Amino acid sequence: MDKYSSAEQTISLNPVTIPSLINIAIKHGVNANTLLNDVGISAESVTDPKATLTLGQLDALYSACGTSMGNAAFGLQMGRITRLDSLNLVGSLIGTADTLNHAVDHYRRFRELLHPFMDMGISVHGKEAALIYAPTIANEITLKPYYCEMFLSGIAKIFSELTRKQLKVTRMEFSYPDPGYADVYSEVFEAPIFFNKGQSAIIFESSILDQPLPGRYPELNESFEIQAVKYLMELDRLNSVECQVIRYLQENMGIRPISMQDAARRLNVTTRTLQRRLKKENTSYVSIRESIRFKQAQLYLTETTINIDEIASRLGFSEPTNFYHAFKRWAAISPGEYRRANKQVRPEAEAEALTA
């Protein structure tokens, strides 16, 4: 079992997860720039589909939003303002589904396009159905009340939007103790609330799951599904271990020495696990590192006047001669020969080199 903490676990983001949270904070007078800086998230990563954070950073953002708004029940508040049109392509897919069961199937299949871990399960017992909060990553962070509040109140809102009538909740069950604002739960769900249960779930009449939805549109739904499959395939590629290692090395090479242990820690796995997963993807840490070193070396040699000894140091070589031999292996010529043949130094690069 991997030894690193839940907070260090790396997760991928998407264009929905963080902006929706920030928008709510802004509406409550919170400065978005201050909020992101306080939790160590760059503004660029908010809309970058390739961005990754640690689970701890995402949790810190949720927590900071609640604190900044002075509202312990902000998870319920976020869920209440959820709308299909705020869920991008997945919202369109769900909105044209035949039935609620069909909509749930779509969400579960394409959930990663919306959120890194919020998932659900459905259990049907006779006339009752339970829609259960079942995060794909279950730990001390993802099981915090505000994630469950956000998810279940959001699902209740979406179900009402899909059926075009208020979801009649039989009762609500939560696996944790009363957080101190049970009255807000009652107001949001308009049903009996029970804490310290074996699950966190919305209980409702099972008969509505297979009733035709007023917005069903099979042909359009099929078109949305084709698009969603393409996006999911691209997301899977970006989430590959190889791509995660590449991003980590690109972000850090030239700033400080990086080892395989550093990369493994960033991905919240052991070194052995990292090696095994990369092998499964038909690559290795060394081959990825060497590829990035070569590309970075080419940039330094053609677009700056940084001397070769400094380039070697920036790329993590202990001795310039090691860099010399490696570059000759990569390019079949020496670094100096490559620079003379390909030099394209911009005027401002001269100044950059002087301050490097």
N, C-alpha and C positions, 0 to 999 in steps of 0.2 A: 504493500500500500504506500502511495506517495506521502511524503512526510511533511509537506508544507501546509500552512494554515489556510482556512477557507478564504480569508481576506486577501491572500496572495494569488488566488486562482484567477487566471486570465480569462476574460470573456470578450466576445465580439459584440459590437454595438450595431446600430442601424439608424436610419434617419428619423425613427419614431421615438425611441426610448428616452433620450435626454431632452430634445426640444420641447416635447409635451410637458415635461416636468418644469423646465425653465419658464415656459409661457405662463404657467400657473403662478410661479414665484413672482414673475414680473407684475402680474395683475394685482399682487398683494404688496407691491412697492419694494420688492427685493431687487437689488442691483445684480444683474446676471453676471457681469464681469467679476464682481467681488465674490459672488457665490462660487463660480468656477475656480477662481484663484485660491479660495480658501480650501478647496478639496483637491487641488493639484490636477485639474483637468484643463487642457488647452482649448481655446475657442475653436481652433481648426478641427479638432477631433469630433466636435458636436455634429457636424454634417458629413464627416468622412466615413463612407461605408466600410473602409478598410481599418478603421480605428479599433483599438483594443484598450481595455482598462482592466485593472484588477477588480475583483468582486468587492473588495474593500473600498475602492474609490467610488464605485457606483453606489454602494450603501452609504458612504459618507455624504454623497450628494443628496440622496433621499432624506437622510437625517437632517442635513443642514437646511433643506427646504422647509421641513416641518418646524425646525427651531426658528428660522427666520420669519416664518409666517405666524409664529406663536400659536400654532394649532396642532394639538396632539392627534387630532382625528383627520389630518390632511390626507391620509390614504383613502379614507371613505370619500372625501371631497373630490379627490382626483378621479376616482371611479365614477362618481355621479356625473361628471362632465364628459365622459367618454362618448364618442359618437362614431358611427361607421365611417364617416368621411375623414376622420382623424387617423384611421388605420391604413391609409394608403391602399395598395393593391389588395391586401388581405381583406380590408373592409369591403372593397368592391366584390371580391369573391364570395364572402360571407353574405353580403347583401343581396346577391342573386341566387342564393342556394334554394333548393326545393323545400327543405324542411329544417327544423332546428337540429335534428340529428346530422343532416348533411352539412349544415353550417359548422357544427362542432367538429366534424371530421376534417373539414377544410382548415379550421384553426389549428388543430393538432398536427396536421401534416405540414403546414407552412408557418408554424409558430415562430421559428427562428427568424423569419423576416420581420417580426414585431418585437420580440423580447428574448433575451438570452436564456431565461429559465422559467418564466411563468407558463405553466401548463395545467391541464385539467384531466379529470377522469369522470366518467358517468356510470352510476350504479342504479339499476332499475329493480325495484321490488314491488311487484303488483302495481297498484295505482300510484305509487310514489317513485319519484326519481331524485337522485342526489347528484348534483354537479359539484365535484370535489376539487379543491385547490391541491394540485399535485406537482410542485416544482420539480423540474428535471434535475436540479442541483438541490438536494435537501441537506441543509446544514443550519448552524446557528444564525446565519445571516438571512438566508432566503425564507426561513420560517418565522421571521419577525412579524408581528401583527400587521404593520402597515403594508407589507406586500400582499398579504392575504386580503386585507380590507380593500385595497386598490383593485385587486383582481376580481373578487366576488361582486363588489358593488358595480364594477365595470361590466361584468358579464350580465348582471341583472338589467342594467341599462340597455345593453346591446340586444338582449332577448326581447325587451319591450319594444325596441325600435324595429326589430325584425317582424314581430307579430302585429305591430301597430296597436298594441294595447298593453296596459300595465301588467307586468308579470305578477301573477298571484303566488307569492311565496308562502308555503305552508309553515315553515320555520327555518331558522338559521342555526347552524351548529359551528362552534369554533373549538379548536383543540387547545387553546390557551386560556388563561384566566381573564376575567373582566379587566380590561386595561384602564378602567376608570371613567369611561364615557359611554356606558351602555345605552344611555338615552339617545345618543347620536346613531348608534346601530339601529335602534327601534325606529327612529325617524327615517333613516335611509331605506331599510328593508321592509318596513311596515308589516312586521311579522314577529312572533315570539322569538327571543334570542336566548340561546343556551351556550354557556362557556364550559371549558374543561371536558369537552367531549372527545371522542376518539378520532374525529376528523373535522376539517373546516369545509363546510358545504352549504349550498343552497338546496333546500328540499322543496319540491313543487310537484304538481300533478304530471305523471308520466305521459298522459294522453296527448299533451301538446307537442311532444317531440316529433311525431310523425304527421302532424297536420300541415297541409300545404301553406307555404308562406306567401303573402300578398305580393312580395317583390320578386318572386322566383322568375328566372329568365334563363332557361337551360342553355341556349345558344351563346349568350353573352358570358354565362358562367364558365362554359367550356373554353372560351377565348381567354378569360382571366386566368383560368387554371394553367393554360399553356404558358402564359407569361410568368406566372408564379413558379412553375417548374424551372424555367430558365434562370430566374433570379436565385432560386434556391441552389441550383447547380453552381452558379457563380459564387454564392456565399460559401458553399462547401469548399470550393477551391481556395478562397481567401482564408478559410479557417483551417486549411491543412497545416500540419505541423511544419512542413517545409516553409510555407508562406509566413507563418508566425516567427520562425527563426530568422528568415530573411529580413522581415521588418525590424526585429530586435537588433540585428547586426547593423542594418542601415542606419538606424537611429543612434547607435552608440559607437560605431567604429570611428576612430579618430578623436574621440572624446576621452576614452579611458580604455585600458586593457580589458579584453573580454575573453572569458574562457567558456568551455562547454558547460561547466558547472553554473556559470552565470546565466546562460541561456536556459538551462534546465530549471533553474530557480524562477526565472521570469515566467516560464510556462507552468510552474507549480508541479513539476514532476522530478523524479530522480534522474540522474545522468543515464543510468541504465535504461530507464523507460524512454527517455528522449532518443537514445540510440536505436532502440527497438522500433519505435514509431517511425523514425526517419527511414530505417531499413525497409519497413513495410511500404513506404512511399518511394522506394527505389532510389534513395539518396543517402547522404551522411552529413554530419555536422562539418567535417573537414572539407568536403566538396563544396558545400554551400559557402563556407567561410572563404575558401580560395577564390570562388567565383566573384564574390563581393569585393574581395581585396583587389582582384585584377581590374574590375570595373572602376573602383575608386582610384587605383593607381593611375589608370588611363586618364581620368579626369584631372588629377593633380599634375600629371606630366604635361598635358596639353592645354590646360586652362589656368594654370598658376605658375609662378616662378619659385615655388617652394623647393628648397634643395633636396636632393635624393635621400640624404641621411634623415632629414625630417620626415619625408614621406614614409620611409621605412618605419620610423618610430610611431607615426600616426596609425599605421596599418597593423601595429602590434608585433613587428619583428624585433627580436632582441638585438640583432646586429644588421647593419646595412648590407653586409655580404649575403646574409640569408635572403634579404629582399631581392638583391641582384640576381641570385641564382633562381629564385622563384619566378621572377618576372621573365627571365630568359626562357624558363620552361613554359610559361604561359604564351609569350609572344614570339619566341624564337630569336629575339634580339634583346640587347641590354636596355635598361631604363633610359640611359643617355641617348642611345641611338633612336629609341622610340620618340623621345622628346624632340630631337632635332628634326625627325621626319614628319611629325604631326603637330608641332607647336602652333597653338591658336590663342595665345594669351591675350585677353581683353585688357585694355588700358587700366581699368580699375583693379585688375588682378595684381598688377605690380604693387599697388598700395596695399592690397590684402597680404601679399607675401611679406612686406616689410613689417607688418604688425602681427604676423602669425607666430 
